[in-house]
Amino acid sequence: MNITEKFFEFLNQSTSPFYVVKNSSEILDSAGFTSLSFEEPWALKEGGSYYISLYDTALFAFKIGKNINGDMMLRMAAAHTDFPSFRIKPSPEMKEKGYLRLNTESYGGMILSSWFDRPLSISGKVALRNDQLFKAKEVLVDFKKPLMVIPNLAIHLNREVNKGVEINKQKDVLPIMGMSDENLHNYFQSLLAEQLDVPVEDILDYDLFIYNLDQAYKVGRKEEFICSPRLDDLSSVYALLHGIVGETSDKDIHMICLFDNEEIGNRTKQGSASWFTSMLLEKIFQSLGKDRMALYETLHRSLILSVDVAQAYHPNFSSKYDPTNIAELNKGFAFKIDTAQRYAYDTGAIAMLQQLCDLHDIPYQKFVNRSDATAGSTMGPVISTQLPVRTVDIGVPLLAMHSATETMGTKDLESILRLMEVFFSSDR
């Protein structure tokens, strides 16, 4: 299986943040990383490889150089495990004229129209009754089959649809799950109980998302493009995993941070605004026999990459882009630059990466929004307020960002994978 096929498998299997972390953990396990618990003392060793998951939707993996010393740096890269989708509400059953629908809410900024007429399934976590009251019993579930659809309204009944019609999140995009004349009490929980093979009364709560069942595939006469759900931001997650399991330099500590909840603002216990990253770094340094001041000194000479996708130039909508600073597909990853720091920007950090790319023939480009447009939020500015470290936002260019299916360049996958390899392995 080549690297693109492995990437496609990761995309297809990572159907909710829970499964992103599960699949990432399996990659790290296969590469010889040791799983840690934050609740226990650590005995970290130079040359060791470790990871820790946080509430099943965030993950941190790190490698300690074999010969770290007083002038070591932290080489860190961050991506996010979540993506826009529909989340299933409690008591979701809705019945009208025999149609069974599920009540949902949108998670993140979605292109709602892109979700019509697609096969949809369910993935996430279910919380079960437990004899230990203050210890959660949670299991993952992925139905992996078409369970529902959100049908479009026929054009004969919606003549203005091609002129632009507002889509109401509460009324217009509720998925149809079937036809039923039965009493719908506990219908959905019964479905979960059957899938998990547990009594329905044991299901107390859930955190479940609807996902697009379309698979990743190549497009174009020469297969120039990759189309898939969840490219934002699993293209970055996979690149970071690829980099951290490869060769790393001996003199530094290398870390990837896979945060949750970027699409809703980062301000959660497992998001990039959490104190957890600082707590984790302090525990790592303490386990290595180094104090907090040594951590602070190391942070000052360190570097963080916030790796999230960039807005690719769309030829049908050229007026939406800056006249001289665009990101094109298949021309390399993009530096994301914003004077208001909606993207983390540090000219010295950019220069460091440019030198690294030039040395290894890795293509890159620089993207800036139009001056009369605003940028989307990223992890970079949030991380750099928690950790005062040189931070730069980068990512592969993407078309149809936040659509049910997105598009990236095949060569851009090579670019970001190669960048993460050399970022962690190159000598200073």
C-alpha positions in Angstrom: 0.0 0.0 0.0 1.6 3.3 -1.1 1.4 6.5 0.9 -1.7 7.9 -1.0 -3.6 4.7 -0.4 -2.7 4.8 3.3 -3.9 8.4 3.4 -7.2 7.4 1.8 -7.7 4.6 4.3 -7.1 7.1 7.1 -9.6 9.5 5.6 -12.3 6.8 5.0 -12.0 5.3 8.5 -11.7 8.6 10.5 -15.4 9.4 10.6 -15.6 11.5 13.8 -12.9 13.0 16.1 -13.1 9.9 18.2 -12.1 7.7 15.3 -9.4 10.2 14.2 -7.8 9.7 17.6 -8.4 6.0 17.6 -6.8 5.6 14.2 -3.9 7.9 15.0 -3.2 5.9 18.2 -3.0 2.7 16.1 -0.5 4.3 13.8 1.6 5.4 16.7 1.3 2.0 18.4 2.6 0.4 15.2 5.5 2.8 15.2 6.6 1.8 18.7 5.2 4.7 20.7 4.3 4.1 24.3 0.9 5.2 25.5 0.9 7.3 28.7 -1.7 8.2 31.3 -1.5 11.8 32.7 -2.7 10.5 36.1 0.4 8.4 36.7 4.1 9.3 37.2 6.3 9.2 34.1 9.8 7.9 33.7 10.7 9.3 30.3 13.9 8.5 28.7 16.1 10.2 26.1 15.4 8.5 22.7 11.9 7.5 23.8 8.6 7.9 21.8 5.3 8.5 23.7 1.7 9.7 23.2 -1.3 10.6 25.3 -4.9 11.0 24.3 -7.2 13.6 25.9 -10.9 12.8 26.3 -10.7 10.6 23.2 -10.8 13.5 20.7 -7.4 15.1 21.2 -3.9 13.5 21.1 -0.3 14.5 21.8 2.7 12.5 20.5 6.3 13.3 21.3 9.8 12.0 20.7 12.7 12.9 23.0 16.1 13.3 21.3 18.8 10.8 22.2 21.2 13.6 23.1 19.2 16.6 24.4 21.1 19.3 26.2 20.9 22.9 27.3 20.4 24.4 23.9 17.6 22.0 22.8 14.4 23.4 21.2 10.9 22.1 20.9 9.8 21.4 17.4 6.0 21.4 17.5 3.2 21.0 15.0 -0.6 21.2 15.6 -3.6 20.2 13.6 -7.3 19.6 14.5 -9.3 16.4 14.6 -12.8 17.9 14.1 -14.6 18.9 11.0 -18.0 20.5 10.1 -20.9 18.0 10.4 -24.3 17.5 12.0 -24.5 16.4 15.6 -27.5 14.4 16.8 -29.6 16.0 19.5 -31.0 14.1 22.6 -34.5 12.7 22.0 -33.9 13.1 18.2 -36.9 11.2 16.9 -39.3 13.3 14.7 -42.3 11.7 12.8 -44.4 13.3 10.1 -46.8 11.5 7.7 -44.9 8.2 8.4 -41.5 9.7 7.8 -38.9 9.2 10.5 -36.5 12.1 10.8 -33.6 12.9 13.2 -33.3 16.2 15.0 -29.8 17.6 14.5 -27.7 20.7 15.1 -24.9 21.9 12.8 -21.3 21.7 14.1 -19.0 24.3 12.7 -19.5 26.4 9.5 -21.0 24.1 7.0 -21.9 24.5 3.3 -25.3 23.1 4.0 -26.4 22.6 0.4 -23.5 20.1 -0.2 -25.1 17.6 2.2 -28.2 17.1 0.2 -28.8 13.7 -1.5 -25.8 11.9 -0.1 -25.5 8.6 1.8 -25.1 9.4 5.5 -24.1 7.4 8.5 -23.4 7.9 12.2 -20.1 7.9 14.2 -19.1 8.9 17.7 -19.2 7.9 21.4 -21.9 6.5 23.6 -21.9 6.7 27.5 -23.2 3.7 29.3 -24.4 3.0 32.8 -21.6 2.1 35.2 -21.4 0.7 38.7 -18.6 3.2 39.5 -20.5 6.5 39.6 -17.5 8.8 39.1 -15.9 6.8 36.3 -17.4 7.1 32.8 -18.0 4.0 30.8 -17.8 5.1 27.1 -17.7 3.1 23.9 -17.2 4.2 20.3 -19.6 3.4 17.5 -19.5 3.7 13.7 -22.4 2.2 11.8 -20.4 2.3 8.5 -23.5 2.0 6.3 -26.0 4.3 4.7 -28.6 5.1 7.4 -30.2 8.3 6.2 -30.4 10.9 3.5 -31.3 14.6 3.3 -33.3 14.9 0.1 -33.4 18.1 -1.9 -36.8 19.6 -2.7 -37.7 19.1 -6.4 -37.0 22.1 -8.6 -40.7 22.1 -9.6 -41.5 23.1 -6.0 -38.5 25.4 -5.6 -38.1 27.3 -8.9 -35.7 29.8 -7.4 -33.3 27.2 -6.1 -30.5 28.0 -8.7 -30.8 31.7 -7.8 -29.8 31.1 -4.2 -32.3 30.0 -1.5 -31.7 30.3 2.3 -31.4 27.0 4.0 -32.8 26.8 7.5 -30.7 24.6 9.8 -33.7 23.5 11.9 -36.2 22.8 9.2 -34.5 22.1 5.9 -31.6 19.7 6.6 -33.1 17.1 9.0 -32.1 13.7 7.7 -34.8 11.1 6.8 -34.0 7.7 8.4 -37.0 5.6 7.3 -40.7 5.1 7.4 -42.6 4.0 10.5 -46.0 3.8 12.0 -44.7 2.7 15.3 -44.4 4.6 18.6 -41.1 6.3 18.4 -40.3 6.3 22.1 -36.6 5.3 22.4 -36.4 4.5 18.7 -33.0 5.9 18.3 -31.6 4.6 21.5 -32.9 1.1 20.6 -30.9 1.4 17.3 -27.8 2.2 19.3 -28.4 -0.6 21.8 -28.8 -3.1 18.9 -25.6 -1.9 17.3 -23.6 -2.0 20.6 -25.3 -5.2 21.9 -26.3 -3.5 25.2 -29.6 -3.1 27.0 -31.3 0.1 25.9 -31.7 1.3 29.5 -27.9 1.2 29.9 -27.5 4.1 27.3 -27.3 7.3 29.3 -26.0 9.8 26.8 -24.1 10.1 23.5 -21.9 12.4 21.4 -22.8 11.4 17.8 -22.1 12.9 14.5 -23.6 12.4 11.0 -20.9 11.9 8.3 -20.8 11.6 4.6 -20.1 8.1 3.5 -18.4 9.1 0.2 -14.9 7.7 -0.1 -11.7 9.5 -1.0 -10.8 9.3 -4.7 -8.5 10.8 -7.3 -9.9 13.1 -10.0 -8.6 14.6 -13.3 -7.1 13.4 -16.5 -3.8 12.9 -14.8 -5.3 12.4 -11.4 -4.2 15.8 -10.3 -6.8 16.2 -7.6 -7.9 14.4 -4.5 -11.6 14.6 -3.5 -12.8 13.4 -0.1 -14.8 14.3 2.9 -12.8 15.7 5.9 -9.7 17.0 4.1 -10.1 19.9 6.5 -8.2 19.1 8.6 -7.3 15.4 8.3 -4.9 16.1 5.5 -2.8 18.0 8.2 -3.4 15.3 10.9 -2.1 12.6 8.6 0.9 14.7 7.6 1.8 15.3 11.3 1.6 11.6 12.1 3.7 10.8 9.0 6.4 13.2 10.3 6.5 12.2 13.9 6.8 8.4 13.2 9.7 9.0 10.9 13.3 10.1 11.7 13.8 12.9 14.2 16.9 14.8 15.2 18.8 13.8 18.3 19.2 17.2 20.0 15.5 18.3 20.3 12.1 17.3 21.6 9.5 16.8 18.8 5.8 17.0 19.4 2.5 16.9 17.5 -0.7 18.3 19.0 -4.0 17.1 17.5 -6.6 19.4 19.1 -10.4 19.1 19.0 -13.0 21.8 18.6 -11.1 24.2 16.2 -14.3 24.5 14.1 -16.2 26.0 17.0 -13.5 28.3 18.5 -10.9 26.2 20.3 -12.2 27.1 23.8 -12.6 23.7 25.3 -10.6 21.4 27.6 -9.4 19.5 24.5 -9.1 22.6 22.3 -6.0 24.6 21.5 -7.0 27.3 24.1 -6.8 24.7 26.9 -4.0 24.8 29.5 -3.3 21.2 28.8 -0.4 21.7 26.4 1.4 23.8 29.0 0.7 21.2 31.7 2.0 18.4 29.4 5.2 20.2 28.6 5.9 20.9 32.3 5.3 17.2 33.1 7.7 16.2 30.3 10.4 18.5 31.6 9.9 17.4 35.2 10.2 13.8 34.2 13.4 14.5 32.4 14.8 16.2 35.6 14.4 19.8 34.3 12.6 22.6 36.0 10.0 25.1 34.9 12.6 27.8 34.1 14.4 25.3 31.7 11.0 24.9 29.9 10.6 28.7 29.6 14.1 29.1 28.2 13.5 26.3 25.7 10.2 27.8 24.6 12.0 31.0 23.7 14.1 29.2 21.0 11.4 26.9 19.8 9.0 26.8 16.8 5.4 25.8 16.3 3.6 25.0 13.0 -0.1 25.5 13.0 -1.1 23.2 10.2 -4.6 23.8 8.8 -5.8 24.1 5.2 -5.7 27.2 3.1 -8.2 28.7 0.7 -7.2 27.6 -2.8 -7.8 29.9 -5.8 -11.1 29.1 -7.5 -11.1 30.0 -11.3 -14.9 30.5 -11.3 -14.7 33.1 -8.5 -11.5 35.0 -9.2 -12.8 38.3 -7.7 -12.8 36.7 -4.2 -9.0 36.5 -4.0 -6.1 38.9 -3.5 -4.6 40.1 -6.8 -1.0 39.0 -6.1 -1.0 36.4 -3.2 -3.1 33.3 -4.1 -2.7 29.6 -3.3 -3.0 27.3 -6.3 -3.5 23.6 -6.3 -0.5 21.5 -6.9 2.0 24.3 -6.2 2.9 23.3 -2.7 1.6 24.0 0.8 0.8 27.7 1.6 2.1 30.1 4.3 -1.1 31.8 5.6 -0.4 35.4 6.3 -2.7 37.9 8.0 -1.8 41.3 9.4 -4.5 41.1 12.1 -2.9 37.8 13.2 -6.0 35.8 12.5 -3.4 33.5 11.1 -0.3 33.3 13.3 2.5 35.2 11.6 6.2 35.5 12.4 8.5 36.6 9.7 11.5 34.8 11.3 9.6 31.6 11.5 8.6 31.8 7.9 12.2 32.5 6.9 13.3 29.4 8.8 10.8 27.2 7.0 11.6 28.8 3.6 15.3 27.9 4.0 14.3 24.3 5.0 12.1 24.0 1.9 14.6 25.5 -0.4 17.3 23.1 0.9 15.0 20.1 0.2 13.3 21.3 -2.9 9.8 21.4 -1.3 7.4 23.7 -3.2 5.6 26.4 -1.2 3.6 29.6 -1.8 2.2 32.5 0.2 -1.4 33.2 0.7 -3.0 36.5 1.9 -6.7 37.3 1.9 -8.2 40.3 0.0 -7.8 43.5 2.1 -11.6 43.8 2.2 -12.2 40.2 3.4 -11.6 38.5 6.7 -9.8 35.3 7.3 -11.2 32.2 9.0 -9.9 31.4 12.5 -7.1 28.9 13.1 -5.3 27.3 16.0 -2.1 29.3 15.5 -3.0 32.6 17.3 -4.6 30.7 20.1 -1.6 28.5 20.7 0.8 31.4 20.6 -1.1 33.1 23.4 -0.8 30.0 25.5 2.8 29.4 24.5 4.8 32.5 23.6 6.7 30.7 20.8 7.4 31.6 17.2 4.3 30.3 15.4 3.4 30.2 11.8 0.2 29.1 10.1 0.5 26.8 7.0 -1.6 24.3 5.1 -2.4 22.7 1.8 -4.7 24.7 -0.5 -8.3 23.4 -0.6 -11.3 24.0 -2.8 -14.8 23.8 -1.4 -13.6 24.1 2.2 -16.3 23.0 4.7 -18.2 21.2 1.9 -19.4 17.6 2.4 -16.6 16.8 -0.1 -13.5 18.9 -0.5 -10.8 19.0 -3.2 -7.0 19.3 -2.8 -4.0 18.8 -5.2 -2.2 15.5 -5.4 1.2 17.1 -5.4 0.3 19.2 -2.4 -0.1 16.0 -0.3 3.5 15.2 -1.3 4.6 18.7 -0.3 3.1 18.7 3.2 4.3 15.1 3.9 7.8 16.0 2.8 7.8 19.2 4.9 6.8 17.3 8.1 9.6 14.8 7.4 12.3 17.4 7.2 10.9 19.6 9.9 11.4 16.9 12.5 14.5 15.2 11.0 16.8 18.1 9.9 19.8 19.0 11.9 20.1 22.6 13.1 
